[in-house]
Amino acid sequence: MNDQQLVILLNEMTLEEKIAQLQQLAANFYEGAESGGQITGPMEAMGITDDMIINSGSVLGLSGAEQVIAVQEAHLRKNRLGIPLLMMADIVHGFKTIFPVPLAIGCSWDLERTERSAEIAAKESAVSGVHVTFAPMADLVRDPRWGRVMESTGEDPYLNGLYARAFVRGFQGSDLKGDVNRMAACVKHFAAYGLSEGGRDYNTVDLSERHLREYYLPAYRAALDEGAEMVMTSFNTIEGIPVSGNVKLLRDLLRDEWGFDGVLISDWGAVKELIPHGVAEDEAEAALKTIRAGVDIEMMTACYVHQLPELVASGQVEISLIDEAVLRILQLKERLGLFENPLRGADPVAEREVVFCEEHRTAARELAAKSCVLLKNEQVLPLAPGQRIALIGPFAASGDILGPWSWTGSTEDAVKLDAAMKARAGVGQITVAEGSGIDTFSEELWLEAETAAQAAEVIVLALGERSEMSGEAGSRSDIRLPEAQRELLLRLKALDKPLVVVLFNGRPLDLSGVYDMADAVLEAWFPGSEGGAAITSLLYGDENPSGRLSMSFPVAVGQIPVYYNHFNTGRPLGAPDADARYVSQYLDIPNEPLLPFGYGLSYTTFDYSEPVLSGDKMTGDQPIQISVTITNTGAVAGEEVVQLYIRDISGEVVRPMKELKDFAKISLSPGESRELTFTLTEEQLRYYHSDLSFASDPGKFELFVGPNSRDAKARGFRLELAAVENKRHVLS
């Protein structure tokens, strides 16, 4: 159908049929569905009638080709106008083939493999009947207490934007209608959900508009510039107004300023939550404020279907608001080709061949290996062939390595660490003992672990969080490993054996009592279906670790938020003329994180030359080239992530100490050198000023090139602009 035909269809619909299109219901409301998938909020008696279901527009959490076909065919037999349903689900880091959690993917610094992971997730989802995924999550996160940090790609707006684009390309491809192996992407959570106070889920957010635009909006915008079809509202408030009813954010900025004309959906129950937030006294006011703000689909509450008919009849809601929302939904269905092919890619036969196939599992293993970060290595890794290994810990033989938002995955099918290590090492080389539970300790388990450790040359200790300890509603105030695991580590350390810790978790942890005691630490995150195989390849040196942190690790939870692109203060620690006490510092811990953004080790070493600049002055039309030579000075091949940062020394407003502007991931053989050249332009120096203009300031800058945000070599340059007013150049 073209737009004119869609408008004709819209005009044939009754008001009740239109409003029902705005309702999203879980799968268990529909004939033909066996279950409702994963439920993330309270299920209430919603007062939904048969007519509302027959005329509803979309389904939440339904997958499986046979079920989707049954639901869609039953729906079309009953729907008066034959309008197909949209099938939506949370396919966050894989469908059946589970890839590492997004925070881990962020540590790969590998955009091609990121895009490929989303392409595979889309292919498996589409053949199983899913049309839309609630991904990518583009929230900037600086607080690892927040459970949903595992869905983010980290603390940097530039890097997050690149990942958001890669996910959208992978999910959607270039032709949604023609390529039934793709699915529509819904970027979330708009906006600034990652700034929830105290790292507590669903909590308040309060920040300036300048800060919002500078740091929290760019990754959402990047996803939309890449063509993301949908946006999901966040649960939090912005400037005291819940996002789902926030006209300034949704109408003025998203719709009018950015020109987004796709479908806007609430998160689960967020429309009705305007009532407990305190901006609506009842469902009618909640519906009124939300439709005026521009939310097209209400997920799993029924304020729209119950209240909009009367609000339209009374003149409080213009019918044009209903029509524009319905038309956007119909247009998305058309872009997916559902009017011509309501069953789209759903195919039970192909589903059995495609889902969890060997090709997809190989891709998952490769990305998992690229996502692991070697945090410490005192010449213990890689493990040598023939070494007797004691593999100990609650994750030694656990299948709970998929992480949150893997509801279609299988922990039984996950490659477990013990199985992979036994297959690699050979018979009799690996002894496995649990040692402790995740949060329970017993002398019986300890004695088994002690016996295994005493007979071994090296201890590999698999520790971490169970998947429910992160993800949605998984906020934690204490982000250390549970006490039982710390006790296990302490006792094993006393045996005076080389000790390798492998971490399975969904957030940066407070590694107090872990990092200092271990001889090596490998951060594996929740690595997905092929996690055990990927980790084993790294432990034995079959692959060289190349992951780099996309989020800082704190020394202690009291530092949080701690992030690399922070501001300086008027009394910075370490200033040459500062009083030893009256500076911005903690008395009991350092200011700096334990492990900085961009950090990660390798089994080889790299040397950086001094950066060479093409000149010491930049202008509006004359960029600067930065050349640096990287040499592999070790004995094995490895990949290095070369990172370029800048600092604006004197801005109209305070600027960060460092800002990532570019990077390159390169592979070098032993002894090999390569010269890299980065180009830095005036446009990359622009930022939001106090009046919200987006411009650069002339003056002094520093640039830094290095392996992470801390250990980088600096050079200076100046930006000179033709038109200067009050030391500021405002670009039209």
C-alpha positions in Angstrom: 0.0 0.0 0.0 1.1 3.5 -0.7 0.4 6.4 1.8 -2.8 7.4 0.0 -4.1 3.9 0.3 -3.2 3.8 4.0 -5.1 7.1 4.5 -8.1 5.5 2.8 -7.8 2.5 5.1 -7.5 4.9 8.1 -10.7 6.7 7.1 -12.6 3.4 6.9 -11.8 2.7 10.6 -14.1 3.5 13.4 -12.8 5.5 16.4 -12.7 2.3 18.5 -10.8 0.5 15.8 -8.3 3.3 15.6 -7.7 3.5 19.3 -7.3 -0.3 19.6 -4.4 0.0 17.1 -2.6 2.0 19.8 -2.9 -0.9 22.3 -0.1 -3.4 22.8 -0.9 -6.6 24.6 1.1 -9.6 25.8 0.9 -12.8 23.8 -1.3 -14.6 26.2 -4.3 -12.4 25.3 -4.4 -14.0 21.8 -5.9 -17.1 20.3 -3.2 -19.5 19.1 -0.5 -18.4 21.7 0.8 -20.9 24.2 2.4 -18.3 26.5 3.1 -14.7 26.9 6.9 -14.8 26.7 8.9 -12.9 29.3 6.8 -10.6 31.6 8.7 -7.7 33.1 5.9 -5.8 35.0 2.8 -6.4 37.0 0.0 -8.1 35.2 -3.3 -6.4 36.2 -6.9 -7.0 35.4 -7.0 -4.6 32.5 -10.6 -4.7 31.5 -9.7 -5.7 27.9 -12.7 -6.8 25.7 -12.7 -9.2 22.8 -13.3 -6.3 20.4 -10.2 -4.6 21.8 -8.1 -7.7 21.1 -9.6 -8.2 17.7 -8.7 -4.6 16.7 -5.4 -4.3 18.6 -2.3 -3.3 16.7 0.6 -5.2 18.2 1.7 -8.2 20.3 4.4 -8.3 22.9 6.7 -11.2 23.6 5.5 -13.8 21.1 8.0 -15.9 19.1 8.1 -19.2 17.3 7.0 -19.5 13.7 4.1 -21.9 14.4 2.7 -19.7 17.2 3.1 -16.5 15.3 1.4 -17.9 12.2 -1.5 -19.3 14.3 -2.0 -15.9 16.1 -1.8 -13.9 12.9 -4.1 -16.1 11.0 -6.7 -16.2 13.8 -6.5 -12.4 14.1 -7.0 -11.8 10.4 -10.1 -14.0 10.4 -11.7 -11.8 13.0 -10.3 -8.3 12.1 -12.9 -6.4 10.0 -10.4 -4.6 7.8 -7.7 -7.3 7.7 -5.1 -5.2 9.4 -2.2 -7.5 10.5 -0.6 -7.5 13.9 3.0 -6.3 14.6 5.0 -8.9 16.6 7.4 -7.2 19.0 9.9 -8.6 21.5 13.1 -7.8 23.4 15.8 -9.3 21.3 18.6 -7.5 23.0 21.8 -9.6 22.3 20.5 -12.6 20.3 17.5 -14.7 19.8 18.4 -18.4 20.3 22.1 -17.8 19.5 23.0 -15.6 22.4 25.8 -13.1 22.0 27.6 -11.4 24.8 25.6 -8.7 26.7 25.8 -5.3 25.0 28.2 -4.0 27.7 30.6 -6.8 26.7 30.1 -6.1 23.0 31.0 -2.5 23.8 34.3 -3.8 25.0 35.1 -5.4 21.7 35.5 -2.0 19.9 34.5 -4.1 16.9 31.7 -2.5 14.9 31.6 -5.0 12.1 31.1 -8.0 14.5 28.6 -5.9 16.4 26.6 -5.3 13.2 26.9 -9.0 12.3 25.5 -10.0 15.8 22.4 -7.9 15.2 22.0 -9.3 11.7 22.1 -12.8 13.0 19.6 -11.9 15.8 17.3 -10.4 13.2 17.5 -13.5 11.0 16.7 -15.9 13.8 13.9 -13.6 15.1 12.4 -13.0 11.7 12.2 -16.7 10.7 10.5 -17.2 14.1 7.9 -14.5 13.3 9.2 -11.4 15.2 8.9 -8.1 13.3 10.3 -5.6 15.8 13.0 -5.7 18.5 13.2 -3.4 21.5 16.9 -2.7 20.8 19.4 -1.1 20.7 19.6 0.5 24.1 21.5 3.8 23.6 21.5 4.9 27.2 24.7 6.5 28.4 25.6 4.9 31.8 28.1 6.1 34.4 26.7 4.2 37.4 27.4 0.5 37.6 24.9 0.1 40.4 22.1 0.4 37.8 21.2 -3.1 36.7 20.5 -2.2 33.1 24.1 -1.1 32.6 24.5 -4.5 31.0 22.3 -3.3 28.1 24.4 -0.3 27.5 27.7 -0.1 25.5 29.3 2.1 28.1 30.1 5.6 29.4 31.1 7.4 26.2 28.6 9.2 24.0 30.7 9.0 20.8 31.4 5.3 21.1 27.8 4.5 22.1 26.6 6.3 19.0 28.8 4.2 16.8 27.4 1.0 18.4 23.8 2.2 18.1 24.3 2.7 14.4 25.9 -0.7 14.0 23.0 -2.4 15.8 20.4 -0.6 13.7 22.2 -1.5 10.5 22.4 -5.1 11.6 18.7 -5.4 12.6 17.2 -3.5 9.7 19.5 -3.8 6.8 18.7 -1.5 3.8 15.4 -2.9 2.7 13.0 -3.9 5.5 10.2 -4.8 3.1 12.3 -6.7 0.6 14.5 -8.6 3.1 12.3 -10.7 5.4 15.4 -11.7 7.3 15.6 -8.3 8.9 13.5 -6.6 11.6 12.6 -3.1 12.7 14.8 -1.6 15.5 13.3 0.4 18.4 15.9 2.6 20.1 15.5 2.9 23.8 15.1 4.3 26.4 14.4 7.9 25.4 15.8 9.7 27.3 18.6 9.7 29.9 17.3 6.6 31.7 20.9 5.6 32.5 21.1 8.6 34.9 18.6 7.2 37.3 19.4 8.6 40.8 21.3 6.3 43.0 21.6 3.8 40.2 18.1 2.6 41.2 15.9 1.4 38.4 12.8 3.5 37.4 14.1 6.4 39.5 14.2 10.1 39.0 16.5 11.9 36.5 17.4 15.6 36.8 19.9 17.3 34.6 20.3 20.5 32.6 19.2 20.6 29.0 22.8 21.4 28.0 24.1 18.3 29.7 21.3 16.2 28.2 22.1 17.4 24.7 25.9 17.1 25.2 26.1 13.6 26.6 22.8 11.7 26.8 21.1 12.5 23.5 23.8 11.8 20.9 23.6 8.0 20.8 19.8 8.1 20.3 20.2 10.6 17.6 22.9 8.4 15.9 20.4 5.4 15.9 17.7 7.6 14.3 20.1 9.0 11.8 20.9 5.4 10.8 17.1 4.9 10.3 15.8 3.2 13.4 12.0 2.8 12.8 10.9 3.2 16.4 11.6 4.9 19.7 10.7 3.7 23.2 10.1 6.2 26.0 11.9 5.8 29.3 10.4 5.3 32.8 12.1 8.3 34.4 11.3 12.0 34.7 13.0 14.8 32.8 12.7 18.3 34.3 10.1 16.9 36.7 7.9 15.4 34.0 7.7 11.7 33.2 9.0 11.1 29.7 5.8 9.4 28.4 3.9 12.6 29.1 6.8 15.0 28.3 5.7 17.3 25.5 9.0 19.2 25.4 11.1 16.1 25.0 8.8 14.1 22.7 6.9 16.6 20.7 9.2 19.6 20.6 12.6 17.9 20.5 12.1 14.3 19.0 9.2 15.1 16.6 9.7 18.7 15.6 13.4 19.5 16.1 14.8 16.1 15.0 12.0 15.3 12.5 11.3 11.8 13.8 8.1 10.6 12.2 8.3 6.9 13.2 6.4 5.0 15.9 6.8 6.0 19.5 6.0 3.4 22.1 5.8 3.6 25.9 7.7 1.1 28.0 5.7 -1.5 29.9 2.9 0.3 31.9 4.6 3.7 31.6 1.4 5.5 30.6 -0.5 4.5 33.7 2.6 5.2 35.8 1.9 9.0 35.3 -0.5 8.5 38.2 2.0 7.3 40.8 4.5 9.8 39.4 2.1 12.5 40.5 1.3 14.2 37.2 -2.1 12.5 36.5 -4.9 12.0 39.0 -6.5 9.1 37.0 -6.3 7.1 33.8 -8.1 9.8 31.8 -5.5 12.4 32.6 -2.7 9.9 32.0 -4.1 9.1 28.5 -4.6 12.8 27.7 -1.1 13.8 28.6 0.5 10.9 26.8 -1.3 11.2 23.5 -0.6 14.9 23.5 3.1 14.2 24.1 3.0 12.0 20.9 3.2 8.4 22.2 1.6 6.2 19.6 1.5 2.8 21.4 0.6 2.1 25.0 2.3 -1.0 26.2 0.4 -3.3 28.6 -1.8 -0.7 30.3 -5.2 0.2 29.0 -5.6 4.0 29.5 -5.9 4.7 25.8 -8.6 2.1 25.0 -10.7 3.0 28.0 -10.3 6.7 28.1 -9.6 8.1 24.6 -13.1 7.6 23.2 -14.6 9.9 25.8 -11.7 12.3 25.6 -12.3 12.7 21.9 -16.1 13.0 22.4 -15.6 15.8 24.9 -13.2 17.6 22.7 -10.2 17.3 25.0 -8.3 15.2 22.4 -8.4 16.1 18.8 -9.2 13.3 16.4 -6.1 14.4 14.5 -3.9 13.2 17.3 -5.4 9.7 17.1 -5.2 9.6 13.3 -1.5 10.6 13.2 -0.6 7.9 15.7 -2.6 5.2 13.8 -1.2 6.3 10.5 2.4 5.9 11.8 1.6 2.4 12.9 0.0 1.5 9.6 3.1 2.9 7.8 5.4 0.7 9.8 3.3 -2.3 9.0 3.6 -1.3 5.3 7.4 -0.8 5.5 7.6 -4.3 6.9 5.5 -5.7 4.0 2.8 -7.0 6.3 -0.2 -6.0 4.3 1.1 -8.0 1.3 2.6 -10.8 3.4 1.1 -10.9 7.0 3.2 -13.9 7.9 6.3 -12.3 6.6 9.4 -14.4 7.3 7.8 -16.9 9.8 8.7 -20.3 8.5 8.7 -23.4 10.8 10.8 -25.4 8.4 13.5 -22.7 7.9 13.3 -22.0 11.6 14.7 -25.4 12.4 17.6 -24.9 10.0 18.5 -21.3 10.8 18.0 -20.9 14.5 21.1 -21.8 16.6 22.9 -23.1 13.5 26.7 -23.7 13.5 27.5 -20.5 11.5 25.7 -18.4 14.0 27.3 -20.1 17.0 30.7 -19.5 15.4 30.0 -15.8 15.1 28.8 -15.7 18.8 32.1 -17.4 19.9 34.2 -15.0 17.9 32.5 -11.9 19.4 32.6 -13.4 22.9 36.4 -13.8 22.6 36.7 -10.2 21.3 34.6 -8.9 24.2 36.6 -10.4 27.1 39.0 -8.0 28.7 42.3 -9.1 30.3 42.4 -6.9 33.4 45.6 -8.3 35.0 48.3 -10.8 34.2 51.3 -11.5 36.3 52.9 -13.9 33.7 50.3 -16.6 34.5 48.4 -16.6 31.3 48.2 -18.1 28.8 48.0 -21.5 30.4 50.6 -24.0 29.2 49.7 -27.3 27.5 49.9 -30.1 30.0 49.5 -28.0 33.1 47.3 -29.5 35.8 44.4 -27.1 36.3 41.9 -26.9 39.2 38.8 -25.2 37.8 36.9 -24.0 40.8 34.0 -21.7 41.5 30.2 -21.4 41.1 30.6 -20.6 37.4 33.0 -23.5 36.7 30.2 -25.7 35.3 27.4 -23.2 35.2 25.1 -22.5 32.2 24.0 -19.2 33.7 26.4 -17.4 31.3 23.8 -15.9 28.9 22.9 -12.9 31.0 19.6 -10.9 31.3 17.4 -10.5 28.2 18.2 -13.9 26.8 14.7 -15.3 27.3 14.7 -17.3 24.1 18.2 -18.7 24.8 19.0 -22.0 26.5 21.4 -22.3 29.5 21.4 -26.1 28.8 22.8 -25.5 25.3 25.4 -22.9 26.5 29.0 -24.1 26.2 30.1 -24.3 29.8 33.7 -23.5 30.9 34.5 -26.9 32.4 33.4 -28.8 29.2 35.4 -26.4 27.0 38.5 -26.6 29.1 38.4 -30.4 29.4 38.0 -30.6 25.6 41.0 -28.3 25.1 43.4 -29.7 27.7 42.8 -33.4 27.3 41.9 -36.2 29.7 43.0 -35.8 33.3 44.3 -32.2 33.1 41.3 -30.4 34.5 39.8 -31.1 38.0 36.5 -29.3 38.7 35.1 -28.3 42.0 32.3 -25.8 42.9 34.0 -24.4 46.0 31.1 -22.2 47.0 27.7 -21.2 45.8 27.2 -17.8 44.3 26.2 -16.4 47.7 26.6 -19.5 50.0 29.6 -21.1 51.5 30.0 -24.5 53.1 33.0 -26.4 54.5 32.0 -29.4 52.5 32.3 -27.5 49.2 35.5 -25.9 50.4 37.2 -29.3 51.2 36.4 -30.5 47.7 37.9 -27.3 46.2 41.0 -27.5 48.5 41.7 -31.1 47.4 41.5 -30.1 43.8 43.6 -27.0 44.3 46.4 -28.8 46.2 46.9 -31.3 43.3 47.0 -28.5 40.6 49.7 -26.3 39.2 47.3 -23.4 38.5 43.9 -22.5 39.9 41.3 -21.0 37.6 38.6 -19.5 39.7 35.2 -18.8 37.9 33.3 -16.2 39.9 30.5 -13.7 39.3 26.9 -12.7 39.5 23.9 -14.8 38.7 22.1 -13.2 35.7 19.2 -12.0 37.9 21.7 -9.8 39.9 21.8 -7.4 36.9 19.4 -6.4 34.1 16.1 -4.7 34.6 15.2 -4.3 38.3 18.7 -5.6 39.1 20.2 -2.6 40.8 22.7 -3.2 43.6 24.2 -0.9 46.2 27.1 -3.3 46.9 28.7 -4.2 43.6 31.4 -6.4 45.1 31.3 -10.2 44.5 29.2 -11.8 47.2 30.9 -12.6 50.4 30.9 -16.4 49.9 33.0 -16.0 46.7 35.4 -13.6 48.4 35.9 -16.1 51.2 36.6 -18.8 48.6 39.2 -16.6 46.9 40.8 -15.7 50.2 41.2 -19.4 51.2 42.6 -20.4 47.8 45.1 -17.5 47.9 46.5 -19.0 51.1 47.5 -22.1 49.2 50.2 -20.1 47.4 49.3 -21.3 43.9 49.1 -19.2 40.7 45.5 -17.9 40.7 43.5 -16.9 37.6 40.1 -15.3 38.2 37.5 -15.4 35.4 34.6 -13.0 36.0 31.0 -13.6 34.8 28.9 -10.4 35.4 26.7 -7.8 33.9 28.3 -4.6 35.3 31.7 -3.2 36.3 32.4 -4.5 39.7 34.1 -3.2 42.8 37.0 -5.7 42.7 38.2 -5.0 46.2 39.9 -8.1 47.5 39.9 -9.7 44.1 42.1 -7.7 41.8 44.9 -7.4 44.3 44.9 -11.1 45.3 44.6 -12.7 41.8 47.6 -13.2 39.6 45.5 -12.8 36.5 41.9 -11.5 36.0 39.9 -12.1 32.8 36.6 -10.1 32.6 34.3 -12.4 30.6 31.0 -10.6 31.3 28.0 -12.7 30.4 29.6 -14.1 27.2 26.6 -15.9 25.7 25.9 -19.3 24.2 29.5 -20.0 23.2 31.1 -18.4 26.3 33.0 -21.4 27.6 34.6 -22.0 24.2 35.6 -18.4 23.8 37.1 -18.1 27.3 39.0 -21.3 26.9 40.6 -20.1 23.7 41.8 -17.0 25.5 43.1 -18.9 28.6 45.2 -21.2 26.5 46.5 -18.5 24.2 44.7 -19.9 21.1 43.5 -16.3 20.8 45.0 -13.2 22.2 42.7 -11.0 24.4 41.9 -7.7 22.6 38.9 -6.3 24.5 39.2 -2.9 26.0 36.9 -1.5 28.7 34.0 0.8 27.5 33.3 1.6 31.1 35.6 2.4 34.1 35.9 0.1 37.0 35.8 1.8 40.4 38.2 1.4 43.3 35.2 1.4 45.6 31.4 2.0 45.3 31.9 5.3 47.1 33.5 6.8 44.0 30.5 6.3 41.8 29.9 7.9 39.4 33.5 7.6 38.2 34.1 8.1 34.5 36.9 9.2 32.3 35.3 12.3 30.6 34.8 14.1 33.9 35.3 17.9 34.5 38.2 19.4 36.4 37.6 21.5 39.5 38.9 24.8 40.7 40.9 22.8 43.3 42.1 19.8 41.4 44.1 17.1 43.2 47.7 17.3 42.2 47.8 21.0 41.3 51.3 22.3 42.0 50.3 25.2 44.2 47.4 23.4 46.0 47.1 22.8 49.7 47.5 19.1 50.5 44.1 18.9 52.1 41.8 21.5 50.5 41.5 19.9 47.1 38.8 17.8 45.5 39.7 14.4 46.9 38.7 11.4 49.0 40.7 11.0 52.2 40.5 7.2 52.0 40.6 6.2 48.3 42.0 7.7 45.1 40.0 9.9 42.8 40.9 7.8 39.7 39.2 4.5 38.9 40.9 1.2 39.5 40.7 0.5 35.7 40.1 3.4 33.2 37.9 3.6 30.1 39.7 2.0 27.2 41.9 -0.2 29.3 42.8 -3.8 28.5 45.9 -6.0 28.4 47.2 -8.4 25.8 49.6 -11.4 25.7 51.9 -9.1 23.7 53.1 -5.5 24.2 52.8 -2.4 22.1 55.0 0.6 21.8 53.7 4.0 20.7 55.8 6.7 19.1 55.4 10.3 19.9 52.4 11.7 17.9 53.4 13.9 15.0 51.0 16.7 13.9 50.7 18.1 10.4 50.7 21.5 12.0 50.2 23.3 15.3 47.2 25.3 14.1 43.7 24.2 13.0 41.2 26.4 11.1 37.6 25.9 10.1 38.6 24.4 6.8 42.0 23.1 7.6 42.0 20.0 9.8 45.0 18.5 11.6 46.5 15.1 10.8 48.0 13.1 13.7 50.4 10.3 12.9 51.6 7.7 15.3 53.6 4.5 14.8 52.5 1.4 16.8 55.0 -1.5 17.2 54.3 -5.0 18.5 57.2 -5.4 20.8 56.2 -8.9 22.1 56.5 -12.4 20.9 53.0 -13.1 19.6 50.5 -11.4 17.2 47.9 -9.2 18.8 45.3 -6.5 18.3 45.6 -3.1 19.7 42.9 -0.4 20.0 44.6 2.9 19.3 42.6 5.7 20.9 42.5 9.5 20.1 41.3 11.9 22.7 41.1 15.7 22.9 40.8 18.4 25.7 39.5 21.9 25.1 41.7 23.9 27.5 39.4 27.0 27.6 35.8 26.7 26.7 32.8 28.9 27.1 31.6 26.3 29.6 33.8 23.7 31.4 35.0 20.9 29.1 35.9 17.3 30.0 39.4 16.4 30.9 39.4 14.0 27.9 36.9 13.2 25.1 37.2 10.2 22.7 37.2 11.4 19.1 38.4 8.4 17.1 40.0 5.0 17.4 41.4 2.2 15.2 41.7 -1.5 16.0 44.8 -2.9 14.3 46.4 -6.3 14.2 50.2 -6.6 14.3 52.6 -9.5 14.1 55.6 -9.7 16.4 58.0 -7.0 15.5 55.7 -5.4 13.1 55.1 -1.6 13.0 52.3 0.4 11.5 51.8 4.1 11.1 48.3 5.3 11.7 47.0 8.7 10.7 44.0 10.3 12.3 42.3 13.4 10.9 40.8 15.8 13.4 38.5 18.5 12.2 37.0 21.7 13.6 33.6 20.0 13.6 34.8 17.4 16.1 35.6 20.2 18.5 32.1 21.6 18.7 29.9 21.3 21.7 26.8 22.7 23.3 27.3 26.2 24.8 25.3 27.8 27.6 22.7 29.1 25.1 22.5 25.6 23.5 24.2 26.7 20.3 26.5 24.0 18.9 29.9 25.5 18.2 33.7 25.4 18.7 35.8 27.8 20.7 39.1 29.1 19.3 42.1 28.7 21.5 44.4 26.0 23.0 43.6 22.3 22.8 45.4 19.1 23.8 45.2 15.8 22.0 46.2 12.4 23.3 47.0 9.2 21.6 47.4 5.9 23.5 46.0 2.5 24.5 43.5 3.9 27.0 42.2 7.1 28.4 44.9 7.2 31.1 48.1 6.2 29.4 48.3 8.5 26.4 50.9 10.7 24.9 49.9 14.4 24.5 50.5 17.1 22.0 49.1 20.6 21.8 47.6 22.7 19.0 45.5 25.9 18.6 42.1 26.4 16.8 42.0 29.7 14.9 38.7 30.9 13.5 38.0 33.8 11.2 35.1 35.3 13.2 35.6 35.7 16.9 33.2 37.4 19.3 33.8 37.2 23.0 36.3 34.4 22.3 33.6 32.3 20.7 32.7 31.4 17.1 29.1 30.5 16.6 28.4 28.6 13.4 25.2 29.0 11.5 
